[in-house]
Amino acid sequence: MKKIILKHLGSAWMNKDRASQAVKCIMAVSTLVSLCGCQGLQKFQKQPLDLPSHSSKWLNQAPDTDLVMDFVKQIETRSGKFTSFNPSNGVSLSEAEMIALVYNPDLRVARLKANVAAATVKHAGLWDDPKVSFDVLKVTNSVPKPWTIGSSISLTVPLSGRLRVEKSQAKAVMHAELDRVAEEEWRVSRDLEKKWLAWSALQSELDQTKNVVSTLDSIVKSSKLLAEQGEIPKTEANLFMIEQTSQKLEIDRLRGELLAMEQEIRGLMGLSPSAPVKLVSTLSVKSWIPSNRRLAVNNPSLNRLRSEYKVAEYDLLSEIRKQYPDLEIGAQGEKDQGQSSIGFLGVIPIPSLNANRGGIAEAKVKRQVAQAAFETEYERYVGRLAALKSRKNALSVQNATMRKILIPMVDQQLIDAKKLISLGEGDSLVLLESLIRAHEAKLKIIDIQLKKSQVESDIRFLLGPTNHKSVITNK
């Protein structure tokens, strides 16, 4: 087909009628452009979902795959510090964060969405495709040459500069999406840390409850013997058995919650319920000094809102550029009843009535909304940071008081009660009360430590990472 068109194009110049030659050339070029353009179009290919394959891949995901290890090496290269990543001896909180950054399902979707913006940048700012038109008419009356044939080809010349703005606009959108990914990564790290702390607190409660049950086991045996000997009433001995049973039920409850929470942690890490991983509990996290300056610079949410404001600015600039017209030029030819004519096509809109006033006004308001979103979020975060600072100080005072005053008191009370019972001079109810009070005090210490660590985690989340950028991409 191409050879026929090129032959037609070459032979047209051999005709003595110059107008006829031009008309034939325009028609041939228009046809050639249309065919070439159609041949360059991409074809749709089906890609059905394959759940069995994905399920098998997910079930085989482990904390120490090549993908995770490559990411750890990237972190070490960027930070210049050795991370001592070794999940084979148990996964710590810091190691779990690295695994989550690789496998977390929400992050996978967020990164793919960012790839959409990256694909847009690659093809933004391209010229509009040329336009080709054909007209074929037949005169209904009987004439020697009843056919009227016309053809034109035109191209839009972007005089307004909108294509440069479109390119910059697409880049701004891509940076905003990348900041959204960084924000999502930081959110996953925060959620994982808070869930890990809650799980660790439950583990500490379980250990403490087991200690109480172990203590009660020996007391129940001795109190039962004393009751049989008539040293203490049977009702008092039964109180120890009731408390023992109650604490064993509490152990069952804690174990159930621990297993459920461990599965939630696995979900945040992107691992299956059967993945070979052992979690290492911790209730201590790094302490952070609240800083409004660091918050303003490093907080991922503020960075994302800052990027979205830039997008709003480019949106406004794009709407303003639309005021300026683009020129559409081209060539057209026609053959009517044996007579050939040739001419040029030129179209340029006059921005006198519309001038895109509505689009500009809307873009200005959207920019104001983006500005307000950034400023109000900053105000909210500064207020929350101040509240966290006050809460942190209050919890530090409570923790110090509990450890220095209350815990020593209840421990001494328990020791004294046991000593008196062994001498046959004490009241068994005092011993039971002392044991319960000591247990409650230690659970209170665990709760205060959890809340203190959660506050530190919230402060860390507001302050944001230092120069955090996502280094994971989906291929």
C-alpha positions as CSV (number, residue, x, y, z in Angstrom):
1,M,0.0,0.0,0.0
2,K,2.8,2.4,0.9
3,K,4.5,1.7,-2.5
4,I,1.3,2.5,-4.4
5,I,1.0,5.8,-2.5
6,L,4.6,6.8,-3.0
7,K,4.2,5.9,-6.7
8,H,1.1,8.0,-6.9
9,L,2.9,10.8,-5.2
10,G,5.8,10.7,-7.6
11,S,3.7,10.5,-10.7
12,A,1.7,13.5,-9.6
13,W,4.6,15.7,-10.3
14,M,4.7,14.5,-13.9
15,N,1.3,16.0,-14.6
16,K,1.4,19.4,-16.3
17,D,-1.6,20.7,-14.3
18,R,0.2,22.1,-11.2
19,A,-2.9,22.5,-9.2
20,S,-3.9,18.9,-10.0
21,Q,-0.4,17.8,-8.9
22,A,-0.7,19.6,-5.6
23,V,-4.2,18.1,-4.9
24,K,-2.9,14.6,-5.6
25,C,0.1,15.2,-3.3
26,I,-2.0,16.4,-0.5
27,M,-4.3,13.4,-0.8
28,A,-1.4,11.0,-1.0
29,V,0.5,12.5,2.0
30,S,-2.8,12.6,4.1
31,T,-3.4,8.9,3.3
32,L,0.2,8.0,4.1
33,V,0.2,9.9,7.4
34,S,-3.1,8.2,8.4
35,L,-1.7,4.7,7.6
36,C,1.6,5.3,9.3
37,G,-0.1,6.7,12.4
38,C,-2.4,3.7,12.7
39,Q,0.4,1.3,12.3
40,G,2.2,2.9,15.2
41,L,-0.6,2.4,17.7
42,Q,-0.2,-0.1,20.5
43,K,-2.4,-3.1,20.7
44,F,-4.3,-4.4,23.7
45,Q,-3.0,-7.6,25.3
46,K,-5.0,-9.5,27.9
47,Q,-3.4,-10.1,31.3
48,P,-5.8,-12.1,33.4
49,L,-5.5,-12.3,37.2
50,D,-3.5,-15.3,38.5
51,L,-4.4,-15.7,42.1
52,P,-2.8,-19.2,42.6
53,S,0.5,-17.9,41.3
54,H,0.4,-14.8,43.5
55,S,-0.7,-16.8,46.5
56,S,2.2,-19.2,46.1
57,K,4.6,-16.3,45.8
58,W,3.2,-14.5,48.9
59,L,3.3,-17.7,51.0
60,N,7.0,-18.1,50.2
61,Q,7.9,-14.6,51.2
62,A,10.5,-14.6,54.0
63,P,12.3,-11.9,56.0
64,D,15.7,-12.7,54.4
65,T,15.0,-12.9,50.6
66,D,17.3,-11.2,48.1
67,L,14.8,-8.4,47.7
68,V,14.9,-7.5,51.4
69,M,18.7,-7.9,51.6
70,D,19.2,-5.6,48.6
71,F,17.0,-3.0,50.3
72,V,19.1,-3.3,53.5
73,K,22.3,-2.8,51.5
74,Q,20.7,0.3,50.0
75,I,19.9,1.7,53.4
76,E,23.5,0.9,54.6
77,T,24.9,2.7,51.5
78,R,22.8,5.8,52.0
79,S,23.3,6.1,55.8
80,G,26.9,4.8,55.9
81,K,26.0,2.7,58.9
82,F,26.0,-1.1,59.3
83,T,22.4,-2.2,60.2
84,S,23.3,-5.7,61.6
85,F,20.2,-7.2,59.8
86,N,19.9,-10.8,60.8
87,P,16.3,-12.0,61.1
88,S,17.4,-15.7,61.5
89,N,17.9,-15.1,65.3
90,G,14.6,-13.3,65.7
91,V,13.1,-10.2,64.1
92,S,13.6,-7.0,66.1
93,L,11.4,-3.9,65.6
94,S,14.0,-2.1,63.4
95,E,14.4,-5.2,61.2
96,A,10.6,-5.5,61.0
97,E,10.4,-1.9,59.7
98,M,12.8,-2.8,56.8
99,I,10.8,-5.9,56.0
100,A,7.5,-3.9,56.0
101,L,9.0,-1.3,53.7
102,V,9.6,-4.1,51.1
103,Y,6.5,-6.2,51.5
104,N,3.7,-4.1,53.0
105,P,0.7,-4.4,50.6
106,D,-0.4,-0.8,51.0
107,L,3.1,0.4,50.0
108,R,3.0,-1.8,46.9
109,V,-0.2,-0.1,45.7
110,A,1.1,3.4,46.6
111,R,4.3,2.9,44.6
112,L,2.4,1.6,41.6
113,K,0.2,4.7,41.7
114,A,3.3,6.8,41.7
115,N,4.4,4.9,38.6
116,V,1.3,6.2,36.9
117,A,2.5,9.7,37.5
118,A,5.9,8.8,36.3
119,A,4.5,7.4,33.1
120,T,2.5,10.6,32.5
121,V,5.7,12.7,32.8
122,K,7.4,10.5,30.2
123,H,4.8,11.5,27.6
124,A,3.7,14.9,28.8
125,G,4.3,18.0,26.6
126,L,4.0,16.2,23.3
127,W,2.6,18.0,20.3
128,D,-1.0,17.2,19.2
129,D,-1.3,14.6,16.4
130,P,-1.8,16.1,12.9
131,K,-5.4,16.1,11.6
132,V,-6.3,14.6,8.3
133,S,-9.6,15.1,6.6
134,F,-11.2,13.7,3.4
135,D,-14.3,14.8,1.5
136,V,-15.9,12.8,-1.3
137,L,-19.0,14.2,-3.0
138,K,-21.0,13.3,-6.1
139,V,-23.1,15.8,-8.1
140,T,-26.6,14.3,-8.4
141,N,-27.2,16.0,-11.8
142,S,-25.8,14.3,-14.9
143,V,-22.5,15.9,-15.6
144,P,-19.3,14.6,-17.3
145,K,-17.3,14.6,-14.0
146,P,-19.7,14.3,-11.1
147,W,-17.1,13.6,-8.3
148,T,-15.8,16.2,-6.0
149,I,-12.8,15.1,-4.0
150,G,-11.0,17.1,-1.3
151,S,-8.3,16.5,1.3
152,S,-6.5,18.5,4.0
153,I,-3.7,17.9,6.6
154,S,-3.2,20.3,9.5
155,L,-0.9,20.6,12.5
156,T,-1.4,22.6,15.8
157,V,1.5,24.8,16.6
158,P,1.6,25.5,20.4
159,L,2.4,29.2,20.4
160,S,1.0,29.6,24.0
161,G,3.8,27.6,25.6
162,R,1.3,25.3,27.3
163,L,3.3,22.2,26.4
164,R,6.2,23.4,28.6
165,V,3.8,24.1,31.4
166,E,2.2,20.6,30.9
167,K,5.6,19.0,31.2
168,S,6.4,20.9,34.4
169,Q,2.9,20.2,35.7
170,A,3.3,16.5,35.2
171,K,6.7,16.5,37.0
172,A,5.1,18.4,40.0
173,V,2.3,15.7,40.1
174,M,4.9,13.0,40.1
175,H,6.9,14.6,43.0
176,A,3.6,14.9,44.9
177,E,2.9,11.2,44.4
178,L,6.5,10.3,45.5
179,D,6.0,12.4,48.6
180,R,2.7,10.5,49.1
181,V,4.6,7.3,48.9
182,A,7.2,8.6,51.5
183,E,4.3,9.6,53.7
184,E,2.7,6.2,53.4
185,E,6.0,4.5,54.2
186,W,6.3,6.6,57.3
187,R,2.8,5.8,58.3
188,V,3.4,2.1,58.0
189,S,6.6,2.4,60.1
190,R,4.5,4.2,62.8
191,D,1.7,1.7,62.7
192,L,4.1,-1.2,62.9
193,E,6.0,0.4,65.9
194,K,2.8,1.1,67.8
195,K,1.4,-2.3,67.2
196,W,4.8,-3.8,68.2
197,L,4.8,-1.9,71.4
198,A,1.3,-3.0,72.3
199,W,2.2,-6.6,71.5
200,S,5.4,-6.3,73.6
201,A,3.3,-4.9,76.5
202,L,1.0,-7.9,76.3
203,Q,4.0,-10.2,76.4
204,S,5.3,-8.4,79.5
205,E,1.8,-8.7,81.1
206,L,1.8,-12.4,80.3
207,D,5.2,-13.0,81.8
208,Q,4.1,-11.0,85.0
209,T,0.9,-13.0,85.2
210,K,2.8,-16.3,84.9
211,N,5.0,-15.2,87.8
212,V,1.9,-14.5,89.9
213,V,0.4,-17.9,89.1
214,S,3.7,-19.5,89.9
215,T,3.7,-17.8,93.3
216,L,0.1,-18.7,93.9
217,D,0.8,-22.4,93.1
218,S,3.1,-22.7,96.2
219,I,0.8,-20.6,98.3
220,V,-2.3,-22.6,97.4
221,K,-0.5,-25.8,98.4
222,S,0.6,-24.4,101.7
223,S,-2.7,-22.8,102.5
224,K,-4.6,-26.0,101.6
225,L,-2.3,-27.9,104.1
226,L,-2.9,-25.2,106.8
227,A,-6.6,-25.4,106.2
228,E,-6.5,-29.2,106.6
229,Q,-4.6,-28.7,109.9
230,G,-7.1,-26.1,111.1
231,E,-4.5,-23.3,111.1
232,I,-6.6,-21.1,108.8
233,P,-10.2,-21.2,107.7
234,K,-11.0,-23.2,104.6
235,T,-12.7,-20.1,103.1
236,E,-9.4,-18.2,103.2
237,A,-7.6,-21.1,101.5
238,N,-10.3,-21.1,98.8
239,L,-9.6,-17.4,98.1
240,F,-6.1,-18.3,97.0
241,M,-7.5,-21.0,94.7
242,I,-10.0,-18.5,93.2
243,E,-7.3,-16.0,92.6
244,Q,-5.1,-18.6,91.0
245,T,-7.9,-19.7,88.7
246,S,-8.7,-16.1,87.8
247,Q,-5.1,-15.4,86.8
248,K,-4.9,-18.6,84.7
249,L,-7.9,-17.4,82.8
250,E,-6.1,-14.1,82.3
251,I,-3.1,-16.0,80.9
252,D,-5.4,-17.7,78.3
253,R,-6.9,-14.3,77.4
254,L,-3.4,-12.8,77.0
255,R,-2.2,-15.7,74.9
256,G,-5.1,-15.3,72.5
257,E,-4.6,-11.6,72.1
258,L,-0.9,-12.1,71.6
259,L,-1.5,-14.5,68.7
260,A,-4.1,-12.2,67.1
261,M,-1.8,-9.2,67.4
262,E,1.2,-11.1,66.1
263,Q,-0.9,-11.9,62.9
264,E,-1.6,-8.2,62.6
265,I,2.1,-7.4,62.8
266,R,2.8,-10.1,60.1
267,G,0.1,-8.4,58.0
268,L,1.9,-5.0,58.3
269,M,5.2,-6.7,57.4
270,G,3.5,-8.2,54.3
271,L,4.2,-11.8,55.5
272,S,1.8,-14.7,55.5
273,P,0.5,-16.2,58.8
274,S,2.8,-19.2,58.2
275,A,5.9,-17.3,57.4
276,P,9.0,-18.5,59.4
277,V,9.5,-15.5,61.6
278,K,10.0,-15.1,65.4
279,L,9.3,-11.6,66.8
280,V,11.5,-10.1,69.5
281,S,9.5,-7.9,71.9
282,T,10.7,-4.6,73.2
283,L,9.0,-1.8,75.2
284,S,11.8,0.8,74.9
285,V,12.2,3.2,72.0
286,K,14.5,6.1,71.3
287,S,13.6,9.3,73.0
288,W,13.1,12.4,70.8
289,I,13.3,16.1,71.5
290,P,10.2,17.9,70.1
291,S,11.2,20.5,67.5
292,N,8.9,22.6,65.5
293,R,11.7,23.4,63.0
294,R,12.3,19.7,62.3
295,L,8.6,19.1,62.0
296,A,8.2,21.8,59.4
297,V,11.1,20.5,57.3
298,N,10.9,16.7,57.7
299,N,7.3,15.8,58.3
300,P,6.2,13.6,55.3
301,S,2.6,14.8,55.4
302,L,3.7,18.5,55.3
303,N,6.1,17.6,52.5
304,R,3.3,16.1,50.5
305,L,1.0,19.1,51.1
306,R,3.8,21.4,50.0
307,S,4.2,19.4,46.8
308,E,0.4,19.5,46.2
309,Y,0.5,23.3,46.6
310,K,3.1,23.4,43.8
311,V,0.8,21.3,41.7
312,A,-2.0,23.8,42.3
313,E,0.3,26.6,41.2
314,Y,1.1,24.8,37.9
315,D,-2.6,24.1,37.4
316,L,-3.2,27.8,37.6
317,L,-0.4,28.6,35.2
318,S,-1.8,26.0,32.8
319,E,-5.2,27.6,32.9
320,I,-3.6,31.0,32.3
321,R,-1.7,29.7,29.3
322,K,-5.0,28.5,27.8
323,Q,-5.9,32.1,27.3
324,Y,-3.2,32.3,24.6
325,P,-4.3,30.7,21.3
326,D,-2.5,27.9,19.5
327,L,-2.2,28.2,15.7
328,E,-3.6,25.4,13.5
329,I,-2.1,25.4,10.0
330,G,-2.2,23.1,7.1
331,A,-2.6,22.5,3.4
332,Q,-5.8,21.5,1.6
333,G,-6.7,20.6,-1.9
334,E,-9.8,19.9,-3.9
335,K,-10.8,18.5,-7.3
336,D,-14.3,19.6,-8.4
337,Q,-15.7,18.5,-11.8
338,G,-12.2,18.2,-13.3
339,Q,-11.0,21.6,-11.9
340,S,-8.3,21.4,-9.2
341,S,-7.7,24.0,-6.4
342,I,-5.1,24.2,-3.7
343,G,-4.9,26.4,-0.6
344,F,-3.7,26.7,3.0
345,L,-5.7,26.3,6.2
346,G,-5.1,28.6,9.2
347,V,-7.2,28.6,12.4
348,I,-6.5,30.7,15.5
349,P,-9.1,31.4,18.3
350,I,-9.6,35.0,19.6
351,P,-9.7,35.1,23.4
352,S,-12.2,37.9,23.7
353,L,-15.4,36.4,25.0
354,N,-14.4,33.4,27.1
355,A,-10.6,33.7,27.6
356,N,-10.9,30.7,30.0
357,R,-12.0,33.0,32.9
358,G,-13.9,30.2,34.6
359,G,-10.9,27.8,34.6
360,I,-8.6,30.5,35.9
361,A,-11.0,31.5,38.7
362,E,-11.4,27.9,39.7
363,A,-7.6,27.2,39.7
364,K,-7.0,30.3,41.9
365,V,-9.5,29.0,44.5
366,K,-7.9,25.6,44.4
367,R,-4.5,27.1,45.1
368,Q,-6.0,28.9,48.1
369,V,-7.4,25.6,49.3
370,A,-4.0,23.9,48.9
371,Q,-2.3,26.7,50.8
372,A,-4.9,26.5,53.7
373,A,-4.5,22.7,53.8
374,F,-0.7,23.1,54.3
375,E,-0.9,25.9,56.9
376,T,-3.7,24.4,59.0
377,E,-2.0,21.0,59.0
378,Y,1.1,22.6,60.3
379,E,-0.8,24.4,63.0
380,R,-2.5,21.1,64.0
381,Y,0.8,19.3,64.1
382,V,2.5,22.0,66.2
383,G,-0.3,21.8,68.7
384,R,-0.2,18.0,68.8
385,L,3.6,18.1,69.3
386,A,3.1,20.5,72.3
387,A,0.5,18.2,73.8
388,L,2.7,15.2,73.3
389,K,5.6,17.0,75.1
390,S,3.3,17.7,78.1
391,R,2.1,14.1,78.2
392,K,5.6,12.8,77.9
393,N,6.7,14.8,80.9
394,A,3.7,13.7,83.0
395,L,4.3,10.0,82.2
396,S,8.0,10.4,83.1
397,V,7.0,11.7,86.5
398,Q,4.5,8.9,87.0
399,N,7.1,6.3,85.9
400,A,9.7,7.7,88.3
401,T,7.2,7.8,91.2
402,M,6.1,4.2,90.6
403,R,9.6,2.8,90.4
404,K,11.1,4.8,93.3
405,I,8.2,4.7,95.8
406,L,5.2,2.4,95.0
407,I,7.0,-0.7,93.6
408,P,9.5,-0.9,96.6
409,M,6.6,-0.4,99.0
410,V,4.4,-3.2,97.6
411,D,7.4,-5.5,97.2
412,Q,8.4,-5.0,100.8
413,Q,4.8,-5.5,101.9
414,L,4.7,-8.8,100.1
415,I,8.0,-9.9,101.6
416,D,6.8,-9.0,105.1
417,A,3.5,-10.8,104.7
418,K,5.2,-14.0,103.5
419,K,7.6,-13.8,106.4
420,L,4.8,-13.5,109.0
421,I,2.8,-16.3,107.4
422,S,5.9,-18.6,107.6
423,L,6.2,-17.7,111.3
424,G,2.5,-18.4,111.8
425,E,1.8,-14.9,112.9
426,G,0.4,-13.3,109.8
427,D,-3.1,-13.1,108.2
428,S,-3.4,-15.0,105.0
429,L,-5.8,-12.4,103.7
430,V,-3.0,-9.8,104.1
431,L,-0.7,-12.0,102.0
432,L,-3.3,-12.3,99.3
433,E,-4.0,-8.6,99.2
434,S,-0.3,-7.8,99.2
435,L,0.2,-10.2,96.3
436,I,-2.6,-8.7,94.3
437,R,-1.4,-5.1,95.0
438,A,2.2,-6.0,93.9
439,H,0.8,-7.6,90.7
440,E,-1.4,-4.6,89.9
441,A,1.5,-2.2,90.5
442,K,3.8,-4.0,88.1
443,L,1.0,-4.1,85.5
444,K,0.7,-0.4,86.0
445,I,4.4,0.0,85.4
446,I,4.0,-1.9,82.1
447,D,1.1,0.3,81.1
448,I,3.0,3.5,81.9
449,Q,6.0,2.3,79.9
450,L,3.8,1.4,77.0
451,K,2.1,4.9,77.0
452,K,5.5,6.6,77.3
453,S,6.9,4.6,74.4
454,Q,3.7,5.3,72.4
455,V,4.2,9.1,73.0
456,E,7.8,8.8,71.9
457,S,6.5,7.0,68.8
458,D,4.0,9.8,68.1
459,I,6.7,12.5,68.5
460,R,8.9,10.6,66.1
461,F,6.1,10.4,63.6
462,L,5.5,14.1,63.7
463,L,9.1,15.0,63.5
464,G,9.6,12.8,60.5
465,P,12.7,11.1,59.2
466,T,15.8,12.9,58.2
467,N,16.0,13.4,54.4
468,H,13.6,10.4,53.9
469,K,13.1,9.3,50.3
470,S,11.6,6.1,49.1
471,V,14.1,3.8,47.5
472,I,11.7,1.0,46.6
473,T,10.2,0.9,43.2
474,N,7.8,-1.6,41.6
475,K,8.9,-3.0,38.3
